[in-house]
Amino acid sequence: MIAKRKRIGWGRSFKNFRGMPRKEITDVDIPEKVIIPLKQGYGEETEPIVEKGQKVLAGEIIARNDNNISSPVHSSVNGVIDDFINLNFFGIKTTAVIIKSDKTRNWISPLKEDVKTNHGNDVSWESFSSEEIERRIYLTGVSCLGNYGIPTHFKSSPMSTADANHIIINCLDSDVYDLEMTEILQNEELSKFVVGIKLLKKILPQAVAHIAINKKSKNIIDKLEGLLDHEKDIIVHPLESKYPINLDPVVAGIVLDEKISPYTIHQNKGILIYDVSTILNIYEGVVNGKPLIERIVALAGEGYIDSHFLRVRIGISFDQIINRNVKAGYDIRFILESPLWGEKIEDLSLPLDRTVNCIVGIVEGNKGEFLSFARPGFTKDSYSRTFVANFIPFKKHIDTNLHGEERPCIFCGYCEDVCPVEVIPHFVAKHVERNLIDDYLVKYKIFDCIECHLCTYVCPSKIRISDYIREGKQSLIKMGIEDPGSKAFSNEMNLENADSLNKNNGETINE
């Protein structure tokens, strides 16, 4: 079923930027050692069930805790348990297991009681009961994916399978370095994607599934319509792919045609949102019995010699992933997922976990540019459409430079134009800047801000608007003035990663 198309007036379309990753996937060598955090994805920390010096196989469960909200953690390599360490993993303190690898590639399925190298079963997935599908999703570790986990009869999510009302599959390619779905969902991958959705529907039969996809991906939309012809509760939504429509509260609001609070999206509305890689992982876990021991990760941005995709084992360090592919002679900033909202990687010795999709490498803009405003701007992106790159399709350039000093607000309204949640960003930011912080700001929807940082990106005065708004929210919370939805969300989750909802830490860029 194809939904009616909806017009989107806000947001920003990012097109034709340098550093877009090529579609080709390169297999990275198995590392000599991996560091496996015992808290990965959604849920609490798991408990190790292995000992130092013990031999383990890739795919073998090394930690689990069926008594709390969590998903099993697996060894990603064949080798020996070397040590247990305390790890500060992007602000989350967790135990991690160091495994010395024998560098062989074979893996076992955790679905087998015996330890063999055969992968999956010959039985058709269509014959699986919902309980069997849930068991496979849980034991392969796939249940940790998504901002709320995947509900099963195990404790993999706070939401029960009966409470899910909507499943939204986010196929929107609206971020700066997102690859188009026509490049990802080709041939066999599209068939796996459809089966993955049907498997999810089988364990959540009462939920309506929504596929949100770029309306320009006409070939994929036509194929999905054919493959899902008899599926009444799976709806395809062709949408204008303008950032930040890819962020959870925004895509949910557009698809369901209602305002969705970022804090109540799951527990009050019964909404579950997953990306394409999660659906493909569901297929691999259920049909092939493949544990979540590797990721396909994009290297994107001008900081790399070659921007492309890598298949890597979980637990490999970031520096091993980017090794020998970083441009020499440049100061590069590495960011998880997005240059607009992602988190800066301060320590490249940290391991990659089960949730990483993209490592952005952009050049630090630490050099001034004489008369920057007077130049034609062949490679500059501008919301004000004042540079040549807006009219002639030159490849656009991104770095971390503000390209001008901060100036007073000129009330151009650009930040209002692009805001997806109807906040008046410059108004709220000005109050925070002047330390006029009280419950008056709540009336002006400061807690509705999802921290997409687009207001900062389009500001011609180089004002870091999103930073001021974030500071205002933090100050209000310290004063005891908190959005009710935010408080309810934090209390219910009671997890260390409660504020991973937006996963924003101020890593944003100006045009």
C-alpha positions in Angstrom: 0.0 0.0 0.0 1.4 3.4 -1.0 0.4 6.4 1.2 -0.4 9.8 -0.1 2.6 12.1 -0.5 3.0 14.9 2.0 4.6 18.3 1.4 7.4 19.3 3.8 8.1 23.0 4.1 10.9 23.0 6.6 14.4 21.4 6.5 17.4 21.4 4.2 18.3 19.2 1.3 22.0 18.2 1.3 23.2 17.3 -2.2 26.5 16.9 -4.1 29.1 17.0 -1.3 32.7 15.9 -1.5 33.6 12.8 0.5 30.4 10.7 -0.3 31.3 7.1 0.3 31.5 4.7 -2.7 29.1 1.8 -2.6 31.9 -0.9 -2.8 32.4 -2.8 0.4 35.9 -3.8 1.5 36.5 -6.6 4.1 39.0 -5.4 6.8 41.4 -8.0 8.1 40.5 -9.7 11.4 42.4 -7.7 14.1 44.9 -9.3 16.5 42.7 -8.3 19.4 39.2 -6.8 20.0 37.7 -5.0 22.9 34.0 -6.0 23.4 32.0 -3.6 25.6 29.4 -5.5 27.7 26.9 -2.7 27.2 26.1 -2.2 23.5 23.0 -0.7 21.9 19.8 -0.5 23.9 19.8 -2.0 27.4 21.8 -2.4 30.5 25.2 -3.9 31.0 25.4 -7.7 30.6 27.3 -10.1 32.9 30.3 -12.1 31.6 29.9 -15.9 31.4 33.5 -16.5 30.3 36.8 -16.5 32.2 40.3 -15.2 31.6 42.2 -17.7 29.5 39.1 -19.4 28.1 39.0 -20.1 24.4 36.0 -18.7 22.5 34.7 -18.8 19.0 33.3 -15.9 16.9 29.6 -15.9 17.5 29.8 -17.5 20.9 27.8 -15.7 23.7 30.3 -14.3 26.2 27.9 -12.2 28.3 24.1 -12.0 29.0 21.7 -11.2 31.7 18.2 -12.5 31.3 17.0 -10.7 34.4 17.4 -7.1 33.2 16.7 -5.3 30.0 19.6 -6.3 27.7 20.7 -8.5 24.9 23.4 -11.1 24.7 27.0 -10.0 23.7 29.1 -12.2 21.5 32.8 -12.7 20.8 33.4 -11.3 17.4 36.6 -13.3 16.8 38.0 -16.8 17.4 40.6 -16.6 20.2 41.3 -16.4 23.9 39.9 -14.2 26.7 42.8 -12.0 27.6 41.5 -9.6 30.2 38.5 -7.7 31.6 38.8 -3.9 31.8 36.7 -0.9 32.9 35.9 1.2 29.8 34.6 4.8 29.5 32.7 4.3 26.2 31.6 7.8 25.0 30.5 8.8 28.5 29.1 5.4 29.4 31.1 3.4 32.0 31.0 -0.4 31.3 33.1 -3.5 31.6 34.8 -4.7 28.4 36.4 -8.0 27.5 39.7 -8.1 25.6 40.0 -11.1 23.3 43.2 -12.1 21.5 42.3 -13.3 18.1 43.7 -16.1 15.9 42.7 -14.0 12.9 40.5 -16.7 11.3 37.2 -15.6 9.8 34.8 -18.5 10.5 32.0 -18.0 13.0 29.3 -20.1 14.7 25.7 -19.5 15.3 24.5 -19.0 18.9 21.3 -20.8 17.9 23.1 -24.2 17.8 23.6 -26.2 21.0 26.7 -27.8 19.4 29.7 -25.7 18.3 30.0 -26.1 14.5 30.8 -23.9 11.6 27.5 -24.4 9.8 25.4 -21.2 9.6 21.7 -21.2 10.0 19.1 -23.9 9.3 17.6 -25.4 6.2 14.1 -24.8 7.6 12.1 -22.0 5.9 11.6 -18.9 8.0 7.9 -18.9 7.1 7.5 -22.0 9.3 8.9 -20.3 12.4 6.6 -19.5 15.2 6.7 -16.0 16.6 8.4 -17.4 19.7 11.1 -18.9 17.6 11.7 -15.7 15.7 11.9 -13.8 19.0 14.4 -16.4 20.3 16.6 -16.0 17.3 16.5 -12.2 17.3 17.4 -12.2 21.0 20.2 -14.9 20.9 21.9 -13.3 17.9 22.0 -10.0 19.7 19.9 -8.1 17.1 17.4 -7.2 19.8 19.7 -4.5 21.1 19.2 -2.4 17.9 17.0 0.7 17.7 16.5 3.4 20.3 14.1 1.2 22.3 15.4 -2.3 21.4 13.3 -5.0 19.7 10.5 -6.4 21.9 10.6 -10.1 22.5 9.4 -12.5 25.3 13.0 -12.0 26.7 13.7 -8.7 28.5 15.1 -7.0 25.4 13.0 -3.8 25.5 10.7 -2.1 28.1 7.9 -2.4 25.5 6.1 -5.7 25.3 5.3 -7.2 22.0 1.6 -6.5 22.7 2.2 -2.8 23.2 3.7 -2.0 19.8 1.3 0.0 17.6 3.5 1.2 14.8 6.8 0.1 13.3 8.5 2.8 11.3 11.3 1.7 8.9 13.5 4.8 8.3 14.9 4.6 4.8 15.3 8.3 4.4 18.7 9.4 3.1 18.6 13.0 4.2 21.9 13.5 6.2 25.0 15.0 4.5 26.7 11.7 3.8 23.7 9.3 3.5 23.9 6.9 0.5 20.7 6.8 -1.6 18.5 3.8 -0.9 18.6 2.9 -4.6 22.3 2.2 -4.0 21.7 0.1 -0.9 18.5 -1.9 -1.5 19.4 -3.6 -4.8 18.5 -7.1 -6.0 19.0 -9.6 -3.2 19.3 -6.9 -0.5 15.8 -5.7 -1.3 14.4 -9.2 -0.9 16.2 -9.6 2.4 14.8 -6.3 3.5 11.2 -7.3 2.8 11.6 -10.6 4.6 13.1 -8.8 7.6 10.0 -6.6 7.8 7.7 -9.6 7.5 9.6 -11.3 10.3 9.2 -8.2 12.5 5.5 -8.1 11.7 5.1 -11.8 12.7 6.2 -11.0 16.3 4.3 -7.7 16.3 1.2 -8.7 14.3 -1.1 -5.9 15.7 1.4 -3.1 14.7 1.2 -1.3 11.4 4.5 -1.2 9.6 5.5 2.1 7.8 8.3 2.3 5.3 9.5 5.9 5.1 11.5 6.4 1.9 12.8 9.1 -0.4 10.1 9.8 -3.0 12.8 10.0 -5.6 13.6 6.3 -5.1 10.9 5.4 -7.6 12.5 2.2 -8.7 12.6 0.9 -5.1 9.1 2.1 -4.4 7.7 0.3 -7.4 9.4 -2.9 -6.4 8.2 -2.6 -2.8 4.7 -2.1 -4.0 4.9 -5.4 -6.0 6.6 -7.4 -3.2 4.1 -6.1 -0.6 1.0 -6.2 -2.8 -1.0 -8.4 -0.4 0.3 -6.9 2.9 -2.5 -4.5 4.2 -0.6 -3.5 7.3 2.6 -2.5 5.6 2.4 1.0 4.2 5.1 2.7 2.0 5.4 6.5 2.5 7.2 8.3 -0.3 8.5 11.5 1.4 10.6 14.5 0.5 14.0 13.6 2.0 15.0 16.9 3.7 17.1 16.9 6.8 16.2 16.3 9.7 13.4 14.1 8.6 15.6 11.1 9.3 15.6 11.8 13.1 13.1 9.7 15.0 10.5 12.2 16.3 10.4 14.0 13.0 9.8 10.9 10.8 7.3 9.6 13.3 5.3 12.8 13.2 5.3 13.0 9.4 4.3 9.4 8.9 1.6 9.3 11.6 0.5 12.9 10.9 0.6 14.1 14.5 3.0 15.9 16.8 5.3 13.4 18.5 7.3 14.3 21.6 10.9 12.9 21.5 10.4 11.8 25.1 7.1 10.0 24.8 7.5 8.5 21.3 7.9 4.9 22.6 6.1 4.4 25.9 3.0 6.6 25.2 2.6 6.0 21.5 3.9 2.4 21.1 6.1 3.5 18.2 9.2 1.6 17.3 11.7 3.0 14.7 14.4 1.0 12.9 16.9 1.8 10.1 17.6 -0.4 7.1 20.6 -2.1 8.6 18.5 -3.3 11.6 16.0 -4.9 9.2 18.8 -6.6 7.3 20.3 -7.8 10.6 16.9 -9.3 11.6 17.0 -11.2 8.4 20.5 -12.5 8.9 19.9 -13.4 12.5 16.6 -15.2 12.0 17.1 -16.8 8.6 20.9 -17.5 8.7 21.4 -17.6 12.4 24.2 -15.0 12.1 25.1 -13.3 15.4 25.7 -9.5 15.5 29.5 -9.7 15.3 30.3 -7.3 12.4 29.1 -4.0 11.0 29.2 -2.5 7.5 30.6 1.0 8.3 30.9 4.0 6.0 34.0 6.2 5.9 32.6 9.5 4.8 34.1 13.0 4.4 37.1 14.8 2.8 39.4 13.6 5.6 39.8 10.3 3.9 41.9 9.3 0.8 39.1 7.0 -0.2 35.6 7.3 1.2 33.9 3.9 1.0 32.3 1.1 3.0 34.1 -1.4 5.2 33.0 -4.7 6.7 34.6 -4.9 10.2 34.4 -7.1 13.3 32.9 -5.5 16.4 35.5 -4.5 18.9 38.1 -3.4 16.4 39.5 0.0 17.3 38.6 3.1 15.3 42.3 3.8 14.5 42.6 0.4 13.0 39.5 1.1 10.8 40.8 4.4 9.5 44.4 3.4 9.4 46.3 4.2 6.2 43.2 5.9 4.7 43.6 9.4 6.3 44.8 12.3 4.3 48.4 13.3 5.3 49.2 16.8 6.2 45.7 17.7 7.5 44.2 18.0 10.9 41.1 15.8 10.8 38.1 15.7 13.1 36.4 12.3 13.4 32.7 12.2 14.2 30.3 9.3 14.7 27.4 9.2 12.2 26.8 12.8 11.2 28.7 16.1 11.0 25.6 17.9 12.2 24.6 16.0 15.3 27.2 13.3 15.8 29.7 12.9 18.7 33.4 13.7 18.2 35.7 10.7 18.6 38.2 12.0 21.1 40.0 8.6 21.6 40.6 6.6 18.5 41.7 3.6 20.5 38.1 3.0 21.6 36.3 0.0 20.0 33.6 0.1 17.4 30.3 -1.3 18.8 27.1 -2.8 17.3 25.4 0.6 16.7 28.0 2.4 14.5 27.0 3.0 10.9 29.4 5.9 9.8 32.7 7.4 10.8 32.9 11.0 9.4 36.3 12.5 8.8 36.3 16.3 8.0 39.1 18.8 7.8 39.5 21.2 10.7 39.0 24.6 9.3 41.7 26.3 11.4 42.9 28.7 8.7 41.4 32.0 7.8 40.3 32.8 4.3 40.8 36.4 3.1 37.6 38.1 2.0 35.7 34.9 2.2 32.3 36.7 1.8 33.4 38.2 -1.4 34.5 35.0 -3.2 32.2 33.3 -5.7 31.9 30.2 -3.5 32.2 27.4 -6.1 32.3 24.7 -3.4 30.3 26.4 -0.6 26.9 25.4 0.6 24.6 28.3 1.5 20.9 28.4 2.6 20.9 32.1 1.5 21.7 31.0 -2.1 24.5 33.6 -2.4 27.2 31.3 -3.7 27.8 29.8 -7.2 27.6 26.3 -5.9 23.8 26.7 -5.4 23.4 27.2 -9.2 26.2 25.2 -10.8 26.6 21.6 -9.6 30.2 21.8 -8.3 31.1 19.3 -5.5 30.6 21.1 -2.2 33.1 21.3 0.6 32.6 20.8 4.4 35.0 21.7 7.1 34.7 22.8 10.8 35.5 26.5 10.1 32.8 29.1 10.9 33.9 31.0 7.9 33.3 34.3 9.6 33.1 35.7 13.1 29.9 35.6 15.1 27.8 38.7 14.5 24.5 40.1 15.8 21.3 38.3 14.7 19.8 40.0 11.6 16.4 38.4 12.1 16.5 36.8 8.7 14.2 34.0 9.9 16.3 31.2 8.3 16.4 29.3 11.5 12.6 29.4 11.8 12.2 28.3 8.2 14.2 25.1 8.6 13.1 24.1 12.2 11.0 20.9 12.0 9.3 21.4 15.4 8.1 25.0 15.2 10.5 26.4 17.8 11.6 30.0 17.2 15.3 29.3 17.6 16.7 32.8 17.5 14.1 34.0 20.0 14.9 31.2 22.5 18.7 31.5 21.9 18.6 35.3 22.6 16.9 34.8 25.9 19.5 32.2 27.0 22.3 34.4 25.8 21.0 37.2 28.0 20.5 34.8 30.9 16.7 35.3 30.8 16.1 31.6 31.7 12.7 30.8 33.4 9.5 28.8 32.7 8.7 31.4 30.0 11.0 29.4 27.7 8.9 26.3 28.2 5.9 28.2 26.7 8.1 28.8 23.7 8.7 25.1 23.2 12.4 24.9 24.2 12.0 21.3 25.2 10.5 20.5 21.8 13.9 21.1 20.3 15.4 17.8 19.0 18.9 19.2 18.6 19.3 18.6 14.9 21.5 21.7 14.8 20.2 22.8 11.5 19.5 26.3 12.9 23.2 26.7 13.6 24.1 25.4 10.1 22.0 28.0 8.2 22.7 31.0 10.4 24.4 33.7 8.3 25.5 35.5 11.5 27.4 32.3 12.6 25.5 32.2 15.9 25.7 28.8 17.6 21.9 28.8 18.2 21.6 25.1 19.0 24.2 25.4 21.7 22.3 28.2 23.4 19.1 26.2 23.3 20.8 23.1 24.8 22.3 25.3 27.5 18.9 26.7 28.2 17.4 23.3 28.6 20.1 22.2 30.9 19.7 25.3 33.1 16.0 24.8 33.3 16.4 21.2 34.5 18.9 22.3 37.1 16.3 24.9 38.3 13.8 22.0 38.6 11.8 23.2 35.6 11.6 20.1 33.4 9.5 19.1 30.5 7.0 16.5 31.9 7.6 14.1 29.0 11.3 14.3 29.5 11.1 13.4 33.2 8.7 10.5 32.6 11.0 9.2 29.9 14.1 9.3 32.1 12.4 7.8 35.0 11.0 4.9 33.0 14.3 4.1 31.3 16.4 4.3 34.4 19.4 3.6 32.2 22.8 5.3 31.9 22.1 6.0 28.2 18.8 7.8 28.9 19.9 10.9 27.0 21.1 8.9 24.0 17.7 9.8 22.4 19.3 12.6 20.4 22.9 11.5 20.9 23.9 15.1 20.3 27.0 16.6 21.8 27.4 19.9 19.9 29.4 18.6 17.0 27.9 20.7 14.3 29.1 22.8 11.4 28.3 26.1 9.8 27.7 26.5 6.1 
